Amino acid sequence: IGTCAFRYQPALTRIEIPASVASIPQGAFDGCSRLQEIDVAPENPYFASQEGVLFDRSRTVLLRYPEGAQRGVYTVPDTVEVIASSAFMSCTGLRHVTLGNTTRCIMERAFADCRLDSVLIPPSTTEIAENSLGSYYCRSPLIYGEPGSAAQAFATEHAEKFRFKNLYYFTHAEEEKGEGSQAEASSVPPAVSE
């Protein structure tokens, strides 16, 4: 797939990647604002897809979440170790992302130009690129994490843009109200007043 093969194709809603594709450059699907699903042929030796999201074959790198997907909430699979550069760029339909428990790295511009309200970053995440969350054009998300984590350090270092909240309040908010189990409470963050 060429660098600009599908770039800025607003009519594109779904793409199928055959087994023969060995390379997909970063930004290949940028500007495809209605793209809801990226499907990879199961026999492709280099890439995989899950729920319409593009990964490397081993599913350790999340390469691209489709810009037009309107899920609102997304949980990164626990197999993922790296959120690639621009992986969620311009995904304005997302409001909350929970990173998987094995995610260790968020690359540059991973969440650029999103409209996230919040992102849950686990203690396994030790590398957060300087410009990985938010952008000049969109609001910066509330960061949920554990005290002493890279997530807290990142939010503290960029306090003019980001707010940090202890992960405990995310996972136990509904449980403490008696309105559900911890598993139910951890799927969507509680409302945050400005």
Secondary structure, DSSP 8 states (H G I E B T S, - for coil): --TTSSTT-TT--EEEE-TT-----TTTTTT-TT--EEEE-TT-SSEEEETTEEEETTS-EEEE--TT---SEEE--TT--EE-TTTTTT-TT--EEE--TT--EE-TTTBTT---SEEE--TT--EE-TTSB--SSS---EEEE-TTSHHHHHHHHTTTT-EEEEHHHHHHHHHHHTSS-HHHHTTS------
